[in-house]
Amino acid sequence: MAGELEPSWKQHLSAEFEKPYMQQLKGFLKTEKEAGYTIYPRNADIFNAFNITPFDDVKVVILGQDPYHGPNQAHGLSFSVQKGVAVPPSLKNIYKELATDIPGFTIPQTGDLTKWAGQGVLLLNATLTVRAATAGSHQKKGWEKFTDAAIKTLSDEKKGIVFILWGAYAQSKAVLINPSNNHLVIKSTHPSPLAVSHGGFFGSKPFSKTNEFLKKEGKEEIDWQI
């Protein structure tokens, strides 16, 4: 498992690392590596979402489910891929929505969303690791308990955060969000090609809605251009 968490997150989540589920998760990951499986993302990037977007800076949460399971894709940020890697289909659809939602947005060639993370957009996957070429292989091993704790802590300890929940799985996490802390919850279908074909994602305008809310809260808006 990766090294130290960013200090503000460590302050809020350090107790999770002492719980039995986390010890079991560490054991599971060790077993996977000893069996010769390749794990994505690389060890140093597992907690990238937390380390690039400190707890104190979080303004927006975009929740994904699993890291990408192909070579050189995952780097610890939901929906994001490393520079030089082809933009995945879901992210292509996110860019299409941005192009109609945000005036002047031009679709980038890169799928690296680090710029968003640096502005307070927590790009959080519910599961933080995956076995190469095997989607969902690290689900229900403990990561969800950790990321649920992160979502609940943000929701309870901060006010006025935007939670963007695409698809049924992300929307199931809405129960963790404290309704009394003036958060904005934006829901739509998932941007994956199969889901968008059923309607509901295109035209949902999550990015302009986010910025309108942040502006109303007196917070700096997100520059979505990559």
PyMOL commands that place a pseudoatom at each C-alpha (Angstrom):
pseudoatom trace, name=CA, resn=MET, resi=1, chain=A, elem=C, hetatm=0, pos=[0.000, 0.000, 0.000]
pseudoatom trace, name=CA, resn=ALA, resi=2, chain=A, elem=C, hetatm=0, pos=[1.105, 3.577, -0.676]
pseudoatom trace, name=CA, resn=GLY, resi=3, chain=A, elem=C, hetatm=0, pos=[2.888, 5.881, 1.726]
pseudoatom trace, name=CA, resn=GLU, resi=4, chain=A, elem=C, hetatm=0, pos=[1.701, 8.710, 3.903]
pseudoatom trace, name=CA, resn=LEU, resi=5, chain=A, elem=C, hetatm=0, pos=[-1.572, 10.506, 3.312]
pseudoatom trace, name=CA, resn=GLU, resi=6, chain=A, elem=C, hetatm=0, pos=[-1.576, 14.268, 2.838]
pseudoatom trace, name=CA, resn=PRO, resi=7, chain=A, elem=C, hetatm=0, pos=[-1.624, 15.797, 6.381]
pseudoatom trace, name=CA, resn=SER, resi=8, chain=A, elem=C, hetatm=0, pos=[-5.149, 17.278, 6.401]
pseudoatom trace, name=CA, resn=TRP, resi=9, chain=A, elem=C, hetatm=0, pos=[-6.618, 13.979, 5.189]
pseudoatom trace, name=CA, resn=LYS, resi=10, chain=A, elem=C, hetatm=0, pos=[-4.473, 12.020, 7.630]
pseudoatom trace, name=CA, resn=GLN, resi=11, chain=A, elem=C, hetatm=0, pos=[-5.904, 14.094, 10.464]
pseudoatom trace, name=CA, resn=HIS, resi=12, chain=A, elem=C, hetatm=0, pos=[-9.417, 12.988, 9.509]
pseudoatom trace, name=CA, resn=LEU, resi=13, chain=A, elem=C, hetatm=0, pos=[-8.840, 9.414, 8.312]
pseudoatom trace, name=CA, resn=SER, resi=14, chain=A, elem=C, hetatm=0, pos=[-5.868, 8.049, 10.270]
pseudoatom trace, name=CA, resn=ALA, resi=15, chain=A, elem=C, hetatm=0, pos=[-8.176, 5.970, 12.503]
pseudoatom trace, name=CA, resn=GLU, resi=16, chain=A, elem=C, hetatm=0, pos=[-9.357, 4.031, 9.432]
pseudoatom trace, name=CA, resn=PHE, resi=17, chain=A, elem=C, hetatm=0, pos=[-5.868, 2.568, 8.972]
pseudoatom trace, name=CA, resn=GLU, resi=18, chain=A, elem=C, hetatm=0, pos=[-6.088, 0.888, 12.390]
pseudoatom trace, name=CA, resn=LYS, resi=19, chain=A, elem=C, hetatm=0, pos=[-9.404, -0.873, 11.718]
pseudoatom trace, name=CA, resn=PRO, resi=20, chain=A, elem=C, hetatm=0, pos=[-9.597, -4.603, 10.952]
pseudoatom trace, name=CA, resn=TYR, resi=21, chain=A, elem=C, hetatm=0, pos=[-10.930, -4.082, 7.412]
pseudoatom trace, name=CA, resn=MET, resi=22, chain=A, elem=C, hetatm=0, pos=[-7.834, -2.087, 6.472]
pseudoatom trace, name=CA, resn=GLN, resi=23, chain=A, elem=C, hetatm=0, pos=[-5.512, -4.761, 7.834]
pseudoatom trace, name=CA, resn=GLN, resi=24, chain=A, elem=C, hetatm=0, pos=[-7.447, -7.347, 5.790]
pseudoatom trace, name=CA, resn=LEU, resi=25, chain=A, elem=C, hetatm=0, pos=[-7.195, -5.120, 2.704]
pseudoatom trace, name=CA, resn=LYS, resi=26, chain=A, elem=C, hetatm=0, pos=[-3.432, -4.788, 3.124]
pseudoatom trace, name=CA, resn=GLY, resi=27, chain=A, elem=C, hetatm=0, pos=[-3.211, -8.566, 3.376]
pseudoatom trace, name=CA, resn=PHE, resi=28, chain=A, elem=C, hetatm=0, pos=[-5.307, -9.006, 0.229]
pseudoatom trace, name=CA, resn=LEU, resi=29, chain=A, elem=C, hetatm=0, pos=[-3.111, -6.614, -1.778]
pseudoatom trace, name=CA, resn=LYS, resi=30, chain=A, elem=C, hetatm=0, pos=[0.033, -8.374, -0.541]
pseudoatom trace, name=CA, resn=THR, resi=31, chain=A, elem=C, hetatm=0, pos=[-1.403, -11.735, -1.622]
pseudoatom trace, name=CA, resn=GLU, resi=32, chain=A, elem=C, hetatm=0, pos=[-2.270, -10.373, -5.072]
pseudoatom trace, name=CA, resn=LYS, resi=33, chain=A, elem=C, hetatm=0, pos=[1.283, -9.118, -5.590]
pseudoatom trace, name=CA, resn=GLU, resi=34, chain=A, elem=C, hetatm=0, pos=[2.843, -12.327, -4.281]
pseudoatom trace, name=CA, resn=ALA, resi=35, chain=A, elem=C, hetatm=0, pos=[0.690, -14.248, -6.777]
pseudoatom trace, name=CA, resn=GLY, resi=36, chain=A, elem=C, hetatm=0, pos=[2.313, -12.225, -9.556]
pseudoatom trace, name=CA, resn=TYR, resi=37, chain=A, elem=C, hetatm=0, pos=[-0.631, -10.032, -10.514]
pseudoatom trace, name=CA, resn=THR, resi=38, chain=A, elem=C, hetatm=0, pos=[-0.049, -6.500, -11.779]
pseudoatom trace, name=CA, resn=ILE, resi=39, chain=A, elem=C, hetatm=0, pos=[-2.011, -3.948, -9.741]
pseudoatom trace, name=CA, resn=TYR, resi=40, chain=A, elem=C, hetatm=0, pos=[-3.153, -0.555, -11.012]
pseudoatom trace, name=CA, resn=PRO, resi=41, chain=A, elem=C, hetatm=0, pos=[-2.478, 2.205, -10.272]
pseudoatom trace, name=CA, resn=ARG, resi=42, chain=A, elem=C, hetatm=0, pos=[1.154, 1.928, -9.224]
pseudoatom trace, name=CA, resn=ASN, resi=43, chain=A, elem=C, hetatm=0, pos=[1.749, 1.999, -5.475]
pseudoatom trace, name=CA, resn=ALA, resi=44, chain=A, elem=C, hetatm=0, pos=[2.786, 5.658, -5.331]
pseudoatom trace, name=CA, resn=ASP, resi=45, chain=A, elem=C, hetatm=0, pos=[-0.441, 6.784, -7.046]
pseudoatom trace, name=CA, resn=ILE, resi=46, chain=A, elem=C, hetatm=0, pos=[-3.051, 4.873, -5.017]
pseudoatom trace, name=CA, resn=PHE, resi=47, chain=A, elem=C, hetatm=0, pos=[-3.889, 7.890, -2.828]
pseudoatom trace, name=CA, resn=ASN, resi=48, chain=A, elem=C, hetatm=0, pos=[-3.338, 10.531, -5.525]
pseudoatom trace, name=CA, resn=ALA, resi=49, chain=A, elem=C, hetatm=0, pos=[-6.871, 11.928, -5.234]
pseudoatom trace, name=CA, resn=PHE, resi=50, chain=A, elem=C, hetatm=0, pos=[-6.278, 12.708, -1.563]
pseudoatom trace, name=CA, resn=ASN, resi=51, chain=A, elem=C, hetatm=0, pos=[-2.712, 13.927, -1.968]
pseudoatom trace, name=CA, resn=ILE, resi=52, chain=A, elem=C, hetatm=0, pos=[-3.406, 16.318, -4.863]
pseudoatom trace, name=CA, resn=THR, resi=53, chain=A, elem=C, hetatm=0, pos=[-6.659, 17.618, -3.320]
pseudoatom trace, name=CA, resn=PRO, resi=54, chain=A, elem=C, hetatm=0, pos=[-6.179, 18.197, 0.434]
pseudoatom trace, name=CA, resn=PHE, resi=55, chain=A, elem=C, hetatm=0, pos=[-9.223, 17.890, 2.697]
pseudoatom trace, name=CA, resn=ASP, resi=56, chain=A, elem=C, hetatm=0, pos=[-9.162, 21.613, 3.414]
pseudoatom trace, name=CA, resn=ASP, resi=57, chain=A, elem=C, hetatm=0, pos=[-9.297, 22.454, -0.311]
pseudoatom trace, name=CA, resn=VAL, resi=58, chain=A, elem=C, hetatm=0, pos=[-12.143, 20.167, -1.446]
pseudoatom trace, name=CA, resn=LYS, resi=59, chain=A, elem=C, hetatm=0, pos=[-14.956, 22.047, -3.184]
pseudoatom trace, name=CA, resn=VAL, resi=60, chain=A, elem=C, hetatm=0, pos=[-16.278, 19.368, -5.545]
pseudoatom trace, name=CA, resn=VAL, resi=61, chain=A, elem=C, hetatm=0, pos=[-16.373, 15.551, -5.456]
pseudoatom trace, name=CA, resn=ILE, resi=62, chain=A, elem=C, hetatm=0, pos=[-16.678, 13.525, -8.685]
pseudoatom trace, name=CA, resn=LEU, resi=63, chain=A, elem=C, hetatm=0, pos=[-17.201, 9.911, -7.726]
pseudoatom trace, name=CA, resn=GLY, resi=64, chain=A, elem=C, hetatm=0, pos=[-16.111, 6.992, -9.881]
pseudoatom trace, name=CA, resn=GLN, resi=65, chain=A, elem=C, hetatm=0, pos=[-16.198, 3.277, -9.159]
pseudoatom trace, name=CA, resn=ASP, resi=66, chain=A, elem=C, hetatm=0, pos=[-12.987, 1.490, -10.241]
pseudoatom trace, name=CA, resn=PRO, resi=67, chain=A, elem=C, hetatm=0, pos=[-9.575, 2.506, -11.584]
pseudoatom trace, name=CA, resn=TYR, resi=68, chain=A, elem=C, hetatm=0, pos=[-8.938, 1.807, -15.262]
pseudoatom trace, name=CA, resn=HIS, resi=69, chain=A, elem=C, hetatm=0, pos=[-7.408, -1.650, -15.651]
pseudoatom trace, name=CA, resn=GLY, resi=70, chain=A, elem=C, hetatm=0, pos=[-5.280, -1.133, -18.787]
pseudoatom trace, name=CA, resn=PRO, resi=71, chain=A, elem=C, hetatm=0, pos=[-1.541, -0.364, -18.922]
pseudoatom trace, name=CA, resn=ASN, resi=72, chain=A, elem=C, hetatm=0, pos=[-0.469, 3.209, -18.091]
pseudoatom trace, name=CA, resn=GLN, resi=73, chain=A, elem=C, hetatm=0, pos=[-4.041, 4.445, -17.640]
pseudoatom trace, name=CA, resn=ALA, resi=74, chain=A, elem=C, hetatm=0, pos=[-4.887, 4.720, -13.933]
pseudoatom trace, name=CA, resn=HIS, resi=75, chain=A, elem=C, hetatm=0, pos=[-3.061, 7.233, -11.771]
pseudoatom trace, name=CA, resn=GLY, resi=76, chain=A, elem=C, hetatm=0, pos=[-5.341, 7.547, -8.768]
pseudoatom trace, name=CA, resn=LEU, resi=77, chain=A, elem=C, hetatm=0, pos=[-7.879, 10.080, -10.093]
pseudoatom trace, name=CA, resn=SER, resi=78, chain=A, elem=C, hetatm=0, pos=[-11.384, 9.014, -11.148]
pseudoatom trace, name=CA, resn=PHE, resi=79, chain=A, elem=C, hetatm=0, pos=[-12.091, 9.262, -14.903]
pseudoatom trace, name=CA, resn=SER, resi=80, chain=A, elem=C, hetatm=0, pos=[-8.518, 10.548, -15.490]
pseudoatom trace, name=CA, resn=VAL, resi=81, chain=A, elem=C, hetatm=0, pos=[-5.704, 8.845, -17.398]
pseudoatom trace, name=CA, resn=GLN, resi=82, chain=A, elem=C, hetatm=0, pos=[-2.007, 9.572, -17.578]
pseudoatom trace, name=CA, resn=LYS, resi=83, chain=A, elem=C, hetatm=0, pos=[-0.632, 11.945, -20.191]
pseudoatom trace, name=CA, resn=GLY, resi=84, chain=A, elem=C, hetatm=0, pos=[-0.018, 10.341, -23.573]
pseudoatom trace, name=CA, resn=VAL, resi=85, chain=A, elem=C, hetatm=0, pos=[-2.735, 7.692, -23.107]
pseudoatom trace, name=CA, resn=ALA, resi=86, chain=A, elem=C, hetatm=0, pos=[-5.835, 7.642, -25.334]
pseudoatom trace, name=CA, resn=VAL, resi=87, chain=A, elem=C, hetatm=0, pos=[-8.857, 9.399, -23.818]
pseudoatom trace, name=CA, resn=PRO, resi=88, chain=A, elem=C, hetatm=0, pos=[-11.308, 6.689, -22.611]
pseudoatom trace, name=CA, resn=PRO, resi=89, chain=A, elem=C, hetatm=0, pos=[-14.926, 6.638, -23.885]
pseudoatom trace, name=CA, resn=SER, resi=90, chain=A, elem=C, hetatm=0, pos=[-16.540, 7.907, -20.651]
pseudoatom trace, name=CA, resn=LEU, resi=91, chain=A, elem=C, hetatm=0, pos=[-14.151, 10.855, -20.509]
pseudoatom trace, name=CA, resn=LYS, resi=92, chain=A, elem=C, hetatm=0, pos=[-14.803, 11.623, -24.186]
pseudoatom trace, name=CA, resn=ASN, resi=93, chain=A, elem=C, hetatm=0, pos=[-18.480, 11.965, -23.273]
pseudoatom trace, name=CA, resn=ILE, resi=94, chain=A, elem=C, hetatm=0, pos=[-17.613, 14.159, -20.283]
pseudoatom trace, name=CA, resn=TYR, resi=95, chain=A, elem=C, hetatm=0, pos=[-15.681, 16.421, -22.649]
pseudoatom trace, name=CA, resn=LYS, resi=96, chain=A, elem=C, hetatm=0, pos=[-18.639, 16.507, -25.079]
pseudoatom trace, name=CA, resn=GLU, resi=97, chain=A, elem=C, hetatm=0, pos=[-20.910, 17.649, -22.255]
pseudoatom trace, name=CA, resn=LEU, resi=98, chain=A, elem=C, hetatm=0, pos=[-18.369, 20.273, -21.183]
pseudoatom trace, name=CA, resn=ALA, resi=99, chain=A, elem=C, hetatm=0, pos=[-18.228, 21.625, -24.745]
pseudoatom trace, name=CA, resn=THR, resi=100, chain=A, elem=C, hetatm=0, pos=[-21.978, 22.345, -24.675]
pseudoatom trace, name=CA, resn=ASP, resi=101, chain=A, elem=C, hetatm=0, pos=[-22.139, 23.344, -21.000]
pseudoatom trace, name=CA, resn=ILE, resi=102, chain=A, elem=C, hetatm=0, pos=[-19.172, 25.711, -20.584]
pseudoatom trace, name=CA, resn=PRO, resi=103, chain=A, elem=C, hetatm=0, pos=[-18.828, 28.551, -23.134]
pseudoatom trace, name=CA, resn=GLY, resi=104, chain=A, elem=C, hetatm=0, pos=[-15.472, 28.460, -24.879]
pseudoatom trace, name=CA, resn=PHE, resi=105, chain=A, elem=C, hetatm=0, pos=[-14.491, 24.982, -23.672]
pseudoatom trace, name=CA, resn=THR, resi=106, chain=A, elem=C, hetatm=0, pos=[-12.397, 23.185, -26.274]
pseudoatom trace, name=CA, resn=ILE, resi=107, chain=A, elem=C, hetatm=0, pos=[-12.038, 19.424, -26.178]
pseudoatom trace, name=CA, resn=PRO, resi=108, chain=A, elem=C, hetatm=0, pos=[-8.453, 18.577, -25.113]
pseudoatom trace, name=CA, resn=GLN, resi=109, chain=A, elem=C, hetatm=0, pos=[-6.216, 15.855, -26.501]
pseudoatom trace, name=CA, resn=THR, resi=110, chain=A, elem=C, hetatm=0, pos=[-5.205, 14.677, -23.028]
pseudoatom trace, name=CA, resn=GLY, resi=111, chain=A, elem=C, hetatm=0, pos=[-7.224, 12.755, -20.473]
pseudoatom trace, name=CA, resn=ASP, resi=112, chain=A, elem=C, hetatm=0, pos=[-5.123, 13.898, -17.512]
pseudoatom trace, name=CA, resn=LEU, resi=113, chain=A, elem=C, hetatm=0, pos=[-7.470, 15.715, -15.099]
pseudoatom trace, name=CA, resn=THR, resi=114, chain=A, elem=C, hetatm=0, pos=[-4.783, 16.729, -12.576]
pseudoatom trace, name=CA, resn=LYS, resi=115, chain=A, elem=C, hetatm=0, pos=[-5.611, 20.392, -13.246]
pseudoatom trace, name=CA, resn=TRP, resi=116, chain=A, elem=C, hetatm=0, pos=[-9.116, 19.848, -11.857]
pseudoatom trace, name=CA, resn=ALA, resi=117, chain=A, elem=C, hetatm=0, pos=[-7.748, 18.077, -8.792]
pseudoatom trace, name=CA, resn=GLY, resi=118, chain=A, elem=C, hetatm=0, pos=[-5.434, 21.011, -8.114]
pseudoatom trace, name=CA, resn=GLN, resi=119, chain=A, elem=C, hetatm=0, pos=[-8.437, 23.350, -7.967]
pseudoatom trace, name=CA, resn=GLY, resi=120, chain=A, elem=C, hetatm=0, pos=[-10.309, 21.403, -5.289]
pseudoatom trace, name=CA, resn=VAL, resi=121, chain=A, elem=C, hetatm=0, pos=[-12.073, 18.732, -7.360]
pseudoatom trace, name=CA, resn=LEU, resi=122, chain=A, elem=C, hetatm=0, pos=[-11.697, 15.429, -5.495]
pseudoatom trace, name=CA, resn=LEU, resi=123, chain=A, elem=C, hetatm=0, pos=[-11.619, 12.782, -8.231]
pseudoatom trace, name=CA, resn=LEU, resi=124, chain=A, elem=C, hetatm=0, pos=[-12.432, 9.815, -6.018]
pseudoatom trace, name=CA, resn=ASN, resi=125, chain=A, elem=C, hetatm=0, pos=[-12.915, 6.203, -7.035]
pseudoatom trace, name=CA, resn=ALA, resi=126, chain=A, elem=C, hetatm=0, pos=[-14.856, 4.071, -4.559]
pseudoatom trace, name=CA, resn=THR, resi=127, chain=A, elem=C, hetatm=0, pos=[-12.276, 1.299, -5.072]
pseudoatom trace, name=CA, resn=LEU, resi=128, chain=A, elem=C, hetatm=0, pos=[-8.679, 2.509, -5.235]
pseudoatom trace, name=CA, resn=THR, resi=129, chain=A, elem=C, hetatm=0, pos=[-6.946, -0.483, -6.865]
pseudoatom trace, name=CA, resn=VAL, resi=130, chain=A, elem=C, hetatm=0, pos=[-7.668, -3.105, -9.529]
pseudoatom trace, name=CA, resn=ARG, resi=131, chain=A, elem=C, hetatm=0, pos=[-5.954, -6.183, -10.962]
pseudoatom trace, name=CA, resn=ALA, resi=132, chain=A, elem=C, hetatm=0, pos=[-4.660, -5.613, -14.506]
pseudoatom trace, name=CA, resn=ALA, resi=133, chain=A, elem=C, hetatm=0, pos=[-7.207, -6.517, -17.209]
pseudoatom trace, name=CA, resn=THR, resi=134, chain=A, elem=C, hetatm=0, pos=[-9.822, -7.552, -14.623]
pseudoatom trace, name=CA, resn=ALA, resi=135, chain=A, elem=C, hetatm=0, pos=[-12.506, -4.924, -14.004]
pseudoatom trace, name=CA, resn=GLY, resi=136, chain=A, elem=C, hetatm=0, pos=[-14.005, -4.911, -10.514]
pseudoatom trace, name=CA, resn=SER, resi=137, chain=A, elem=C, hetatm=0, pos=[-11.443, -7.392, -9.176]
pseudoatom trace, name=CA, resn=HIS, resi=138, chain=A, elem=C, hetatm=0, pos=[-10.735, -5.380, -5.996]
pseudoatom trace, name=CA, resn=GLN, resi=139, chain=A, elem=C, hetatm=0, pos=[-14.313, -4.466, -5.171]
pseudoatom trace, name=CA, resn=LYS, resi=140, chain=A, elem=C, hetatm=0, pos=[-15.707, -5.468, -1.750]
pseudoatom trace, name=CA, resn=LYS, resi=141, chain=A, elem=C, hetatm=0, pos=[-12.224, -5.996, -0.302]
pseudoatom trace, name=CA, resn=GLY, resi=142, chain=A, elem=C, hetatm=0, pos=[-12.341, -2.972, 2.013]
pseudoatom trace, name=CA, resn=TRP, resi=143, chain=A, elem=C, hetatm=0, pos=[-11.661, 0.062, -0.163]
pseudoatom trace, name=CA, resn=GLU, resi=144, chain=A, elem=C, hetatm=0, pos=[-15.331, 1.065, -0.193]
pseudoatom trace, name=CA, resn=LYS, resi=145, chain=A, elem=C, hetatm=0, pos=[-15.335, 1.355, 3.605]
pseudoatom trace, name=CA, resn=PHE, resi=146, chain=A, elem=C, hetatm=0, pos=[-12.364, 3.707, 3.404]
pseudoatom trace, name=CA, resn=THR, resi=147, chain=A, elem=C, hetatm=0, pos=[-13.785, 5.894, 0.645]
pseudoatom trace, name=CA, resn=ASP, resi=148, chain=A, elem=C, hetatm=0, pos=[-17.226, 5.926, 2.298]
pseudoatom trace, name=CA, resn=ALA, resi=149, chain=A, elem=C, hetatm=0, pos=[-15.504, 7.255, 5.418]
pseudoatom trace, name=CA, resn=ALA, resi=150, chain=A, elem=C, hetatm=0, pos=[-13.869, 9.974, 3.303]
pseudoatom trace, name=CA, resn=ILE, resi=151, chain=A, elem=C, hetatm=0, pos=[-17.195, 11.017, 1.750]
pseudoatom trace, name=CA, resn=LYS, resi=152, chain=A, elem=C, hetatm=0, pos=[-18.997, 11.019, 5.105]
pseudoatom trace, name=CA, resn=THR, resi=153, chain=A, elem=C, hetatm=0, pos=[-16.227, 12.999, 6.799]
pseudoatom trace, name=CA, resn=LEU, resi=154, chain=A, elem=C, hetatm=0, pos=[-16.252, 15.622, 4.050]
pseudoatom trace, name=CA, resn=SER, resi=155, chain=A, elem=C, hetatm=0, pos=[-20.020, 15.830, 4.228]
pseudoatom trace, name=CA, resn=ASP, resi=156, chain=A, elem=C, hetatm=0, pos=[-20.112, 16.137, 8.026]
pseudoatom trace, name=CA, resn=GLU, resi=157, chain=A, elem=C, hetatm=0, pos=[-17.118, 18.422, 8.541]
pseudoatom trace, name=CA, resn=LYS, resi=158, chain=A, elem=C, hetatm=0, pos=[-17.459, 20.820, 5.605]
pseudoatom trace, name=CA, resn=LYS, resi=159, chain=A, elem=C, hetatm=0, pos=[-20.278, 22.933, 4.197]
pseudoatom trace, name=CA, resn=GLY, resi=160, chain=A, elem=C, hetatm=0, pos=[-21.250, 23.788, 0.639]
pseudoatom trace, name=CA, resn=ILE, resi=161, chain=A, elem=C, hetatm=0, pos=[-19.545, 20.971, -1.298]
pseudoatom trace, name=CA, resn=VAL, resi=162, chain=A, elem=C, hetatm=0, pos=[-20.781, 19.851, -4.727]
pseudoatom trace, name=CA, resn=PHE, resi=163, chain=A, elem=C, hetatm=0, pos=[-21.152, 16.067, -5.030]
pseudoatom trace, name=CA, resn=ILE, resi=164, chain=A, elem=C, hetatm=0, pos=[-21.422, 14.901, -8.657]
pseudoatom trace, name=CA, resn=LEU, resi=165, chain=A, elem=C, hetatm=0, pos=[-22.916, 11.413, -8.751]
pseudoatom trace, name=CA, resn=TRP, resi=166, chain=A, elem=C, hetatm=0, pos=[-23.064, 9.807, -12.205]
pseudoatom trace, name=CA, resn=GLY, resi=167, chain=A, elem=C, hetatm=0, pos=[-24.888, 6.501, -12.481]
pseudoatom trace, name=CA, resn=ALA, resi=168, chain=A, elem=C, hetatm=0, pos=[-26.647, 4.229, -10.022]
pseudoatom trace, name=CA, resn=TYR, resi=169, chain=A, elem=C, hetatm=0, pos=[-23.540, 3.164, -8.134]
pseudoatom trace, name=CA, resn=ALA, resi=170, chain=A, elem=C, hetatm=0, pos=[-22.372, 6.708, -7.391]
pseudoatom trace, name=CA, resn=GLN, resi=171, chain=A, elem=C, hetatm=0, pos=[-25.913, 7.727, -6.529]
pseudoatom trace, name=CA, resn=SER, resi=172, chain=A, elem=C, hetatm=0, pos=[-26.067, 4.959, -3.913]
pseudoatom trace, name=CA, resn=LYS, resi=173, chain=A, elem=C, hetatm=0, pos=[-23.516, 7.022, -1.947]
pseudoatom trace, name=CA, resn=ALA, resi=174, chain=A, elem=C, hetatm=0, pos=[-25.989, 9.894, -1.529]
pseudoatom trace, name=CA, resn=VAL, resi=175, chain=A, elem=C, hetatm=0, pos=[-27.021, 8.391, 1.827]
pseudoatom trace, name=CA, resn=LEU, resi=176, chain=A, elem=C, hetatm=0, pos=[-23.591, 9.416, 3.181]
pseudoatom trace, name=CA, resn=ILE, resi=177, chain=A, elem=C, hetatm=0, pos=[-24.172, 13.103, 2.408]
pseudoatom trace, name=CA, resn=ASN, resi=178, chain=A, elem=C, hetatm=0, pos=[-25.381, 15.262, 5.290]
pseudoatom trace, name=CA, resn=PRO, resi=179, chain=A, elem=C, hetatm=0, pos=[-28.462, 17.190, 4.063]
pseudoatom trace, name=CA, resn=SER, resi=180, chain=A, elem=C, hetatm=0, pos=[-28.095, 19.889, 6.722]
pseudoatom trace, name=CA, resn=ASN, resi=181, chain=A, elem=C, hetatm=0, pos=[-24.669, 21.130, 5.562]
pseudoatom trace, name=CA, resn=ASN, resi=182, chain=A, elem=C, hetatm=0, pos=[-25.830, 22.961, 2.432]
pseudoatom trace, name=CA, resn=HIS, resi=183, chain=A, elem=C, hetatm=0, pos=[-24.224, 20.578, -0.059]
pseudoatom trace, name=CA, resn=LEU, resi=184, chain=A, elem=C, hetatm=0, pos=[-25.300, 20.423, -3.699]
pseudoatom trace, name=CA, resn=VAL, resi=185, chain=A, elem=C, hetatm=0, pos=[-25.887, 16.897, -5.022]
pseudoatom trace, name=CA, resn=ILE, resi=186, chain=A, elem=C, hetatm=0, pos=[-25.947, 16.607, -8.827]
pseudoatom trace, name=CA, resn=LYS, resi=187, chain=A, elem=C, hetatm=0, pos=[-27.216, 13.305, -10.241]
pseudoatom trace, name=CA, resn=SER, resi=188, chain=A, elem=C, hetatm=0, pos=[-27.494, 11.958, -13.775]
pseudoatom trace, name=CA, resn=THR, resi=189, chain=A, elem=C, hetatm=0, pos=[-26.858, 8.808, -15.757]
pseudoatom trace, name=CA, resn=HIS, resi=190, chain=A, elem=C, hetatm=0, pos=[-23.236, 7.692, -16.127]
pseudoatom trace, name=CA, resn=PRO, resi=191, chain=A, elem=C, hetatm=0, pos=[-21.131, 9.103, -18.997]
pseudoatom trace, name=CA, resn=SER, resi=192, chain=A, elem=C, hetatm=0, pos=[-20.192, 5.633, -20.276]
pseudoatom trace, name=CA, resn=PRO, resi=193, chain=A, elem=C, hetatm=0, pos=[-21.312, 5.007, -23.882]
pseudoatom trace, name=CA, resn=LEU, resi=194, chain=A, elem=C, hetatm=0, pos=[-23.886, 2.382, -22.880]
pseudoatom trace, name=CA, resn=ALA, resi=195, chain=A, elem=C, hetatm=0, pos=[-25.468, 4.612, -20.234]
pseudoatom trace, name=CA, resn=VAL, resi=196, chain=A, elem=C, hetatm=0, pos=[-25.560, 7.826, -22.284]
pseudoatom trace, name=CA, resn=SER, resi=197, chain=A, elem=C, hetatm=0, pos=[-27.448, 6.002, -25.025]
pseudoatom trace, name=CA, resn=HIS, resi=198, chain=A, elem=C, hetatm=0, pos=[-30.402, 5.861, -22.610]
pseudoatom trace, name=CA, resn=GLY, resi=199, chain=A, elem=C, hetatm=0, pos=[-30.351, 9.645, -22.147]
pseudoatom trace, name=CA, resn=GLY, resi=200, chain=A, elem=C, hetatm=0, pos=[-29.954, 11.844, -19.094]
pseudoatom trace, name=CA, resn=PHE, resi=201, chain=A, elem=C, hetatm=0, pos=[-26.256, 12.681, -19.174]
pseudoatom trace, name=CA, resn=PHE, resi=202, chain=A, elem=C, hetatm=0, pos=[-25.984, 14.961, -22.177]
pseudoatom trace, name=CA, resn=GLY, resi=203, chain=A, elem=C, hetatm=0, pos=[-27.642, 18.270, -21.371]
pseudoatom trace, name=CA, resn=SER, resi=204, chain=A, elem=C, hetatm=0, pos=[-27.469, 17.738, -17.589]
pseudoatom trace, name=CA, resn=LYS, resi=205, chain=A, elem=C, hetatm=0, pos=[-25.032, 20.685, -17.274]
pseudoatom trace, name=CA, resn=PRO, resi=206, chain=A, elem=C, hetatm=0, pos=[-23.203, 19.518, -14.120]
pseudoatom trace, name=CA, resn=PHE, resi=207, chain=A, elem=C, hetatm=0, pos=[-20.226, 21.814, -14.683]
pseudoatom trace, name=CA, resn=SER, resi=208, chain=A, elem=C, hetatm=0, pos=[-22.092, 25.112, -15.023]
pseudoatom trace, name=CA, resn=LYS, resi=209, chain=A, elem=C, hetatm=0, pos=[-24.372, 24.109, -12.132]
pseudoatom trace, name=CA, resn=THR, resi=210, chain=A, elem=C, hetatm=0, pos=[-21.271, 23.473, -10.028]
pseudoatom trace, name=CA, resn=ASN, resi=211, chain=A, elem=C, hetatm=0, pos=[-19.801, 26.880, -10.814]
pseudoatom trace, name=CA, resn=GLU, resi=212, chain=A, elem=C, hetatm=0, pos=[-23.089, 28.688, -10.182]
pseudoatom trace, name=CA, resn=PHE, resi=213, chain=A, elem=C, hetatm=0, pos=[-23.270, 27.062, -6.755]
pseudoatom trace, name=CA, resn=LEU, resi=214, chain=A, elem=C, hetatm=0, pos=[-19.618, 27.794, -5.907]
pseudoatom trace, name=CA, resn=LYS, resi=215, chain=A, elem=C, hetatm=0, pos=[-20.077, 31.422, -6.920]
pseudoatom trace, name=CA, resn=LYS, resi=216, chain=A, elem=C, hetatm=0, pos=[-23.161, 31.682, -4.697]
pseudoatom trace, name=CA, resn=GLU, resi=217, chain=A, elem=C, hetatm=0, pos=[-21.109, 30.206, -1.842]
pseudoatom trace, name=CA, resn=GLY, resi=218, chain=A, elem=C, hetatm=0, pos=[-18.391, 32.810, -2.341]
pseudoatom trace, name=CA, resn=LYS, resi=219, chain=A, elem=C, hetatm=0, pos=[-15.892, 30.201, -3.569]
pseudoatom trace, name=CA, resn=GLU, resi=220, chain=A, elem=C, hetatm=0, pos=[-13.705, 30.395, -6.658]
pseudoatom trace, name=CA, resn=GLU, resi=221, chain=A, elem=C, hetatm=0, pos=[-15.248, 28.686, -9.656]
pseudoatom trace, name=CA, resn=ILE, resi=222, chain=A, elem=C, hetatm=0, pos=[-13.534, 25.741, -11.362]
pseudoatom trace, name=CA, resn=ASP, resi=223, chain=A, elem=C, hetatm=0, pos=[-11.684, 26.384, -14.614]
pseudoatom trace, name=CA, resn=TRP, resi=224, chain=A, elem=C, hetatm=0, pos=[-12.733, 23.206, -16.420]
pseudoatom trace, name=CA, resn=GLN, resi=225, chain=A, elem=C, hetatm=0, pos=[-10.470, 23.755, -19.426]
pseudoatom trace, name=CA, resn=ILE, resi=226, chain=A, elem=C, hetatm=0, pos=[-7.632, 21.215, -19.464]
for i in range(1, 226): cmd.bond("trace and resi %d" % i, "trace and resi %d" % (i + 1))
show_as sticks, trace
zoom trace
